Amino acid sequence: MQGKKKALGRGLSALLEGGASELAGEELLAIPAGHAVAAIPLDQLETNPFQPRSQFEEKELAELAVSIQEQGIIQPVTARKIGPDRYQLITGERRCRAAKMAGLREIPAFIRLANDEQMLEMALVENIQRMDLNPLEVALSFQRLIEECRIRQEDLGQKVGKDRSTVSNYIRLLRLPVEIQVAVRDGIISMGHARALITIEDEQQQLLLLQKILERKLSVRQVEDMVRDLLKPSKPSLPSGPKLLPSHYQYAREEISRKLRQEVEIKLQRKGKGSILIHFNSEEEFDKLFSKMNFE
């Protein structure tokens, strides 16, 4: 019995000795939320059907299991009673999984009164506040809180401790193509990369940029610059080309091209200004071109 109490965590055995674990049924449910602590057998504890977290790293679970074997469960999970000897997790699935890996048979839990909607809200809010979710899981959690718990977006930030613009940025991730959402979820690209891609409306362009990010290992700043250039309105160019140049400019271009034996462009601007562009394809070609010019 001593081993069991030690495994539960320091100080928790004293709480449980106070009689909370002996309470049952209606007596337990009558205690105010968060005030009843019980040692719940793990085989009586169901997972939370509203769990927002979709991925659990085996390595992290193994490390937590070792910590639990040495130190016990420091923070109780949260659960609700759903029937005789049956409980349902609200928060703490990671601790439950690690506890099973550590060989524990029971786990300390705060017993809460909660309906399905409250369970979803508590699970989402706790995970978001603890930073346990990846950006996509946070986005989906915010969306579920808005749709299923009927929380207004302007109130959501206050509930989870984030400003409204942050909440909006997360929710906007759900507008991205599935391929980009998966890349964010798996940590292949950052939320900063994704936010830059959101500003592009064309899905094909978004996916092409994703490919470039992965191939070139582009930073967020580089992607932002590329998106900015892509969205920059193109300036109307002045008419150019041999047919639009005045005849004397055409003649001059052909003469220069003939003497240098190189492709030449003449570009006209407003108020008589312009430029002469001489093309070359290699350093050797440039040297030959330069040697043909007489500056004496």
Contacts in CASP RR format, 6 or more apart in sequence:
PFRMAT RR
TARGET T0000
AUTHOR 0000-0000-0000
METHOD contacts of the structure
MODEL  1
MQGKKKALGRGLSALLEGGASELAGEELLAIPAGHAVAAIPLDQLETNPF
QPRSQFEEKELAELAVSIQEQGIIQPVTARKIGPDRYQLITGERRCRAAK
MAGLREIPAFIRLANDEQMLEMALVENIQRMDLNPLEVALSFQRLIEECR
IRQEDLGQKVGKDRSTVSNYIRLLRLPVEIQVAVRDGIISMGHARALITI
EDEQQQLLLLQKILERKLSVRQVEDMVRDLLKPSKPSLPSGPKLLPSHYQ
YAREEISRKLRQEVEIKLQRKGKGSILIHFNSEEEFDKLFSKMNFE
4 39 0 8 1.000
4 105 0 8 1.000
4 106 0 8 1.000
5 12 0 8 1.000
5 13 0 8 1.000
5 16 0 8 1.000
6 13 0 8 1.000
6 72 0 8 1.000
7 68 0 8 1.000
7 69 0 8 1.000
7 72 0 8 1.000
7 73 0 8 1.000
7 102 0 8 1.000
7 104 0 8 1.000
8 16 0 8 1.000
8 39 0 8 1.000
8 72 0 8 1.000
8 73 0 8 1.000
8 106 0 8 1.000
8 107 0 8 1.000
8 108 0 8 1.000
9 71 0 8 1.000
9 72 0 8 1.000
9 73 0 8 1.000
9 74 0 8 1.000
9 108 0 8 1.000
10 71 0 8 1.000
10 72 0 8 1.000
10 74 0 8 1.000
12 37 0 8 1.000
12 73 0 8 1.000
12 76 0 8 1.000
12 108 0 8 1.000
15 37 0 8 1.000
15 108 0 8 1.000
16 37 0 8 1.000
16 38 0 8 1.000
16 39 0 8 1.000
16 108 0 8 1.000
20 28 0 8 1.000
20 31 0 8 1.000
20 36 0 8 1.000
20 37 0 8 1.000
20 38 0 8 1.000
20 111 0 8 1.000
21 37 0 8 1.000
21 38 0 8 1.000
21 39 0 8 1.000
23 31 0 8 1.000
23 36 0 8 1.000
23 38 0 8 1.000
25 81 0 8 1.000
25 83 0 8 1.000
25 84 0 8 1.000
28 36 0 8 1.000
28 38 0 8 1.000
28 81 0 8 1.000
28 111 0 8 1.000
29 81 0 8 1.000
29 111 0 8 1.000
29 113 0 8 1.000
31 111 0 8 1.000
33 112 0 8 1.000
33 113 0 8 1.000
33 114 0 8 1.000
34 78 0 8 1.000
34 110 0 8 1.000
34 111 0 8 1.000
34 112 0 8 1.000
35 110 0 8 1.000
36 110 0 8 1.000
36 111 0 8 1.000
37 76 0 8 1.000
37 108 0 8 1.000
37 109 0 8 1.000
37 110 0 8 1.000
37 111 0 8 1.000
38 108 0 8 1.000
38 109 0 8 1.000
38 111 0 8 1.000
39 106 0 8 1.000
39 107 0 8 1.000
39 108 0 8 1.000
39 109 0 8 1.000
40 79 0 8 1.000
40 87 0 8 1.000
40 106 0 8 1.000
40 107 0 8 1.000
40 108 0 8 1.000
40 109 0 8 1.000
41 85 0 8 1.000
41 105 0 8 1.000
41 106 0 8 1.000
42 96 0 8 1.000
42 99 0 8 1.000
42 100 0 8 1.000
42 104 0 8 1.000
42 105 0 8 1.000
42 106 0 8 1.000
42 107 0 8 1.000
43 105 0 8 1.000
44 85 0 8 1.000
44 86 0 8 1.000
44 87 0 8 1.000
45 79 0 8 1.000
45 87 0 8 1.000
45 88 0 8 1.000
45 89 0 8 1.000
45 96 0 8 1.000
45 107 0 8 1.000
45 109 0 8 1.000
46 82 0 8 1.000
46 86 0 8 1.000
46 87 0 8 1.000
46 88 0 8 1.000
46 89 0 8 1.000
47 88 0 8 1.000
47 89 0 8 1.000
47 93 0 8 1.000
47 96 0 8 1.000
48 88 0 8 1.000
48 89 0 8 1.000
48 90 0 8 1.000
48 91 0 8 1.000
48 93 0 8 1.000
48 119 0 8 1.000
48 123 0 8 1.000
49 88 0 8 1.000
50 116 0 8 1.000
50 119 0 8 1.000
50 120 0 8 1.000
50 123 0 8 1.000
50 124 0 8 1.000
51 89 0 8 1.000
51 93 0 8 1.000
51 123 0 8 1.000
52 123 0 8 1.000
52 124 0 8 1.000
52 127 0 8 1.000
52 133 0 8 1.000
52 137 0 8 1.000
52 140 0 8 1.000
52 141 0 8 1.000
52 144 0 8 1.000
53 93 0 8 1.000
53 94 0 8 1.000
53 127 0 8 1.000
53 132 0 8 1.000
53 133 0 8 1.000
53 137 0 8 1.000
54 137 0 8 1.000
54 185 0 8 1.000
55 134 0 8 1.000
55 137 0 8 1.000
55 185 0 8 1.000
56 93 0 8 1.000
56 94 0 8 1.000
56 97 0 8 1.000
60 94 0 8 1.000
61 94 0 8 1.000
61 97 0 8 1.000
61 98 0 8 1.000
61 101 0 8 1.000
62 98 0 8 1.000
62 101 0 8 1.000
64 94 0 8 1.000
64 95 0 8 1.000
64 98 0 8 1.000
65 98 0 8 1.000
65 99 0 8 1.000
65 101 0 8 1.000
65 102 0 8 1.000
66 102 0 8 1.000
67 98 0 8 1.000
68 95 0 8 1.000
68 98 0 8 1.000
68 99 0 8 1.000
68 102 0 8 1.000
68 104 0 8 1.000
69 102 0 8 1.000
69 103 0 8 1.000
73 95 0 8 1.000
73 99 0 8 1.000
73 104 0 8 1.000
73 107 0 8 1.000
73 108 0 8 1.000
75 95 0 8 1.000
76 107 0 8 1.000
76 108 0 8 1.000
76 109 0 8 1.000
76 110 0 8 1.000
77 89 0 8 1.000
77 90 0 8 1.000
77 91 0 8 1.000
77 92 0 8 1.000
77 93 0 8 1.000
77 95 0 8 1.000
77 96 0 8 1.000
77 107 0 8 1.000
77 108 0 8 1.000
77 109 0 8 1.000
77 110 0 8 1.000
78 89 0 8 1.000
78 90 0 8 1.000
78 91 0 8 1.000
78 92 0 8 1.000
78 109 0 8 1.000
78 110 0 8 1.000
78 112 0 8 1.000
78 122 0 8 1.000
78 126 0 8 1.000
79 87 0 8 1.000
79 88 0 8 1.000
79 89 0 8 1.000
79 90 0 8 1.000
79 109 0 8 1.000
79 110 0 8 1.000
79 111 0 8 1.000
79 112 0 8 1.000
80 87 0 8 1.000
80 88 0 8 1.000
80 90 0 8 1.000
80 111 0 8 1.000
80 112 0 8 1.000
80 113 0 8 1.000
80 114 0 8 1.000
80 119 0 8 1.000
81 87 0 8 1.000
81 111 0 8 1.000
82 88 0 8 1.000
87 109 0 8 1.000
87 111 0 8 1.000
88 119 0 8 1.000
89 96 0 8 1.000
90 112 0 8 1.000
90 114 0 8 1.000
90 119 0 8 1.000
90 122 0 8 1.000
90 123 0 8 1.000
90 126 0 8 1.000
91 122 0 8 1.000
91 123 0 8 1.000
91 126 0 8 1.000
91 127 0 8 1.000
94 132 0 8 1.000
95 107 0 8 1.000
96 107 0 8 1.000
99 107 0 8 1.000
112 122 0 8 1.000
114 122 0 8 1.000
117 148 0 8 1.000
117 149 0 8 1.000
120 144 0 8 1.000
120 145 0 8 1.000
120 148 0 8 1.000
120 149 0 8 1.000
121 145 0 8 1.000
121 149 0 8 1.000
121 151 0 8 1.000
124 141 0 8 1.000
124 144 0 8 1.000
124 145 0 8 1.000
124 149 0 8 1.000
125 145 0 8 1.000
125 159 0 8 1.000
125 160 0 8 1.000
127 133 0 8 1.000
127 137 0 8 1.000
127 141 0 8 1.000
128 138 0 8 1.000
128 141 0 8 1.000
128 142 0 8 1.000
128 160 0 8 1.000
128 162 0 8 1.000
129 160 0 8 1.000
129 161 0 8 1.000
133 141 0 8 1.000
134 184 0 8 1.000
134 185 0 8 1.000
134 187 0 8 1.000
135 170 0 8 1.000
135 173 0 8 1.000
135 184 0 8 1.000
135 185 0 8 1.000
135 191 0 8 1.000
135 194 0 8 1.000
136 173 0 8 1.000
136 181 0 8 1.000
136 184 0 8 1.000
136 185 0 8 1.000
137 185 0 8 1.000
138 170 0 8 1.000
139 170 0 8 1.000
139 171 0 8 1.000
139 172 0 8 1.000
139 173 0 8 1.000
139 174 0 8 1.000
140 174 0 8 1.000
142 156 0 8 1.000
142 160 0 8 1.000
142 167 0 8 1.000
142 170 0 8 1.000
142 171 0 8 1.000
143 171 0 8 1.000
143 174 0 8 1.000
145 151 0 8 1.000
145 156 0 8 1.000
145 159 0 8 1.000
146 152 0 8 1.000
146 153 0 8 1.000
146 156 0 8 1.000
146 171 0 8 1.000
151 159 0 8 1.000
153 164 0 8 1.000
153 167 0 8 1.000
153 168 0 8 1.000
153 171 0 8 1.000
154 164 0 8 1.000
156 164 0 8 1.000
156 167 0 8 1.000
157 163 0 8 1.000
157 164 0 8 1.000
157 166 0 8 1.000
157 167 0 8 1.000
160 167 0 8 1.000
169 191 0 8 1.000
169 195 0 8 1.000
172 195 0 8 1.000
172 198 0 8 1.000
173 181 0 8 1.000
173 184 0 8 1.000
173 191 0 8 1.000
173 194 0 8 1.000
173 195 0 8 1.000
173 198 0 8 1.000
174 181 0 8 1.000
175 198 0 8 1.000
176 184 0 8 1.000
176 194 0 8 1.000
176 197 0 8 1.000
176 198 0 8 1.000
176 206 0 8 1.000
177 203 0 8 1.000
177 206 0 8 1.000
177 207 0 8 1.000
179 207 0 8 1.000
179 210 0 8 1.000
180 189 0 8 1.000
180 194 0 8 1.000
180 197 0 8 1.000
180 206 0 8 1.000
180 207 0 8 1.000
180 210 0 8 1.000
183 189 0 8 1.000
183 194 0 8 1.000
183 210 0 8 1.000
183 214 0 8 1.000
184 190 0 8 1.000
184 191 0 8 1.000
184 193 0 8 1.000
184 194 0 8 1.000
188 214 0 8 1.000
189 210 0 8 1.000
189 213 0 8 1.000
189 214 0 8 1.000
190 220 0 8 1.000
192 220 0 8 1.000
193 213 0 8 1.000
193 218 0 8 1.000
193 220 0 8 1.000
193 223 0 8 1.000
196 220 0 8 1.000
196 223 0 8 1.000
196 224 0 8 1.000
196 227 0 8 1.000
197 206 0 8 1.000
197 209 0 8 1.000
197 210 0 8 1.000
197 223 0 8 1.000
197 227 0 8 1.000
199 227 0 8 1.000
199 231 0 8 1.000
200 206 0 8 1.000
200 209 0 8 1.000
200 227 0 8 1.000
200 230 0 8 1.000
200 231 0 8 1.000
205 230 0 8 1.000
209 223 0 8 1.000
209 226 0 8 1.000
209 227 0 8 1.000
212 218 0 8 1.000
212 226 0 8 1.000
213 223 0 8 1.000
218 226 0 8 1.000
238 267 0 8 1.000
238 268 0 8 1.000
238 269 0 8 1.000
238 270 0 8 1.000
240 265 0 8 1.000
240 267 0 8 1.000
240 268 0 8 1.000
241 265 0 8 1.000
242 250 0 8 1.000
242 253 0 8 1.000
245 253 0 8 1.000
245 266 0 8 1.000
245 268 0 8 1.000
249 266 0 8 1.000
249 268 0 8 1.000
252 266 0 8 1.000
253 264 0 8 1.000
253 265 0 8 1.000
253 266 0 8 1.000
256 264 0 8 1.000
256 276 0 8 1.000
256 278 0 8 1.000
257 263 0 8 1.000
257 264 0 8 1.000
259 292 0 8 1.000
260 278 0 8 1.000
260 289 0 8 1.000
260 292 0 8 1.000
260 293 0 8 1.000
261 292 0 8 1.000
262 278 0 8 1.000
262 279 0 8 1.000
262 280 0 8 1.000
262 285 0 8 1.000
262 289 0 8 1.000
263 278 0 8 1.000
263 279 0 8 1.000
264 276 0 8 1.000
264 277 0 8 1.000
264 278 0 8 1.000
264 279 0 8 1.000
265 276 0 8 1.000
265 277 0 8 1.000
265 278 0 8 1.000
265 279 0 8 1.000
266 274 0 8 1.000
266 275 0 8 1.000
266 276 0 8 1.000
266 277 0 8 1.000
267 274 0 8 1.000
267 275 0 8 1.000
267 277 0 8 1.000
268 274 0 8 1.000
269 275 0 8 1.000
278 289 0 8 1.000
280 286 0 8 1.000
280 289 0 8 1.000
END
